[in-house]
Amino acid sequence: MSSFRSCVPERRSAKIWGLLGAAPAGMVRSPNGASSLATTQERFDPKAFLGKTGGGRSLSKYRKLGLIFAQGTAANSVFYIQKGKVKVTVCSKQGKEAVVAFLGKDEFIGEGCLAGQKQRVATATAITECEIMQIEKATIVRALHDEPMLSAMFVRYLLGRTIRVEEDLVDQLFNSSEKRLARALLLLASFGKEGTPDTFIAKISQETLADMIGTTRSRVSFFMNKFRKLGYINYNGKLEIHKSLLNFVLHEQPRLQKKKNEVRVPKELGL
């Protein structure tokens, strides 16, 4: 019987199943009534997987300043942000806190558990109202192994995060605090990502912005007032970021300053 089935041409087999109005697992009926073989991988939608609860996935809503997870707690799941923005911070033994990143829609947090982290090395806090999917470690490990589309999406995200961290480092090393603040505001507004930027963002304290760019609150206040006067931003309850701020970041030239001990060489020497 099995040998007879193996001899039936695929087209004829599909036609028979079409007449019966059903198809075996792995076979999908097309709109014109014909059927074709399809794998579950072809039908897999990463966004649908990350958007549905059940099977090790649970959706939670967080209020502003709500704690998602704390530094030092067990690292046994990954979080996927469906809505809102999240602040990631680390705290030293001396109690000094530093802002590591601001993350938003379609980004992951807590992925360090996949690399063997037993405890959280940072704290994640909602800075706006958030909807976040929590995925158990075993569930996402299995999905990444079985579903190439999800794996490719996750790798793209991790590469993007790595590039951003390198850009942050270059920003801290070479750019002025004014330009660092402008870039931080643009990142908060999701400029440079796919889709329409979130020009209106939740108001963030100047202390937080100062921690992000490595300067003082008074300097942040000075630059924010300057940006508002130039029409780059508006703030009245919520912070509005204009596209003109992006032009400022792209076209601002570094200011060259002479060192105090710089020696002037006479032009006659030809040097």
RAHUQUI-V102874 format. One record per backbone hydrogen bond with DSSP energy under -0.5 kcal/mol. CO is the residue of the C=O (numbers start at 1). NH is the residue of the N-H. E is the energy in kcal/mol with one decimal. If there is no record, write none. Layout:
BEGIN
CO;NH;E  CO;NH;E
END
This chain:
BEGIN
1;5;-1.9  2;6;-1.6  3;7;-0.8  4;7;-0.8  4;8;-0.6  5;8;-0.9  9;13;-2.6  10;14;-2.5  11;15;-2.0  12;16;-2.4  13;17;-2.2  14;18;-2.0  15;19;-2.1  16;20;-1.7  17;21;-0.8  17;22;-1.7  18;21;-0.5  24;27;-2.1  26;38;-4.0  28;36;-2.3  30;33;-1.9  34;30;-4.3  36;28;-3.0  39;42;-0.5  39;43;-1.0  40;44;-0.9  44;46;-0.5  45;49;-2.3  46;50;-2.4  47;51;-0.6  48;51;-0.6  48;52;-0.8  49;52;-0.6  56;136;-2.7  57;54;-2.9  58;134;-3.4  60;132;-2.7  62;130;-2.4  63;66;-2.3  66;126;-2.9  69;124;-2.4  70;73;-1.8  73;120;-3.0  74;76;-0.9  76;137;-2.1  78;135;-3.4  79;109;-2.3  80;82;-0.6  80;133;-2.8  81;106;-3.0  83;131;-1.9  85;127;-2.3  85;128;-1.0  86;103;-2.9  87;89;-0.5  87;125;-2.7  88;100;-3.0  88;101;-1.5  89;123;-3.2  90;98;-2.6  92;95;-1.7  96;92;-2.6  98;90;-2.4  98;100;-0.5  101;88;-3.0  103;86;-3.1  104;107;-1.2  107;81;-2.9  109;79;-3.0  110;113;-1.3  111;114;-1.7  112;115;-1.5  112;117;-1.7  113;116;-1.2  118;75;-2.6  120;72;-2.7  123;89;-2.6  124;68;-2.6  124;69;-1.2  125;87;-3.3  126;65;-3.0  130;62;-2.6  131;82;-2.4  131;83;-1.6  132;60;-2.5  132;134;-0.5  133;80;-2.8  133;135;-0.5  134;58;-2.2  134;136;-0.5  135;78;-2.8  136;140;-2.2  137;141;-2.5  138;142;-1.9  139;143;-2.2  140;144;-2.7  141;145;-1.6  142;146;-2.2  143;147;-2.7  146;148;-0.6  147;151;-2.2  148;152;-2.7  149;153;-2.0  150;154;-2.4  151;155;-2.3  152;156;-2.2  153;157;-1.9  154;158;-2.4  155;159;-2.5  156;160;-2.2  157;161;-2.3  158;162;-2.3  159;163;-2.3  160;164;-2.1  161;165;-2.4  162;166;-2.0  163;167;-2.2  164;168;-2.5  165;169;-2.0  166;170;-2.3  167;171;-2.5  168;172;-2.3  169;173;-2.0  170;174;-2.5  170;175;-0.5  171;175;-1.6  176;180;-2.4  177;181;-2.1  178;182;-1.9  179;183;-2.4  180;184;-2.2  181;185;-2.3  182;186;-1.9  183;187;-2.3  184;188;-2.0  185;189;-1.5  186;191;-2.4  187;190;-1.4  189;198;-2.0  190;193;-1.5  197;199;-1.5  199;201;-0.6  199;241;-2.9  201;239;-2.5  205;209;-1.9  206;210;-2.3  207;211;-2.0  208;212;-2.0  209;213;-1.8  210;214;-1.2  210;215;-2.0  216;220;-1.8  217;221;-2.5  218;222;-2.0  219;223;-2.4  220;224;-2.7  221;225;-2.1  222;226;-1.8  223;227;-2.8  224;228;-2.1  225;229;-2.2  226;230;-1.9  227;232;-2.6  227;233;-0.9  228;231;-1.0  232;242;-2.6  234;240;-3.7  236;238;-0.8  237;203;-0.6  238;236;-1.9  238;240;-0.5  239;201;-3.1  239;241;-0.5  240;234;-2.0  240;242;-0.5  242;245;-1.6  243;246;-1.1  243;247;-1.2  244;248;-1.7  245;249;-1.9  246;250;-2.3  247;251;-2.1  248;252;-1.7  254;256;-0.6  255;257;-0.5  259;262;-1.7  262;264;-0.5  264;266;-0.5  266;269;-1.6  266;271;-0.6  267;270;-2.0
END
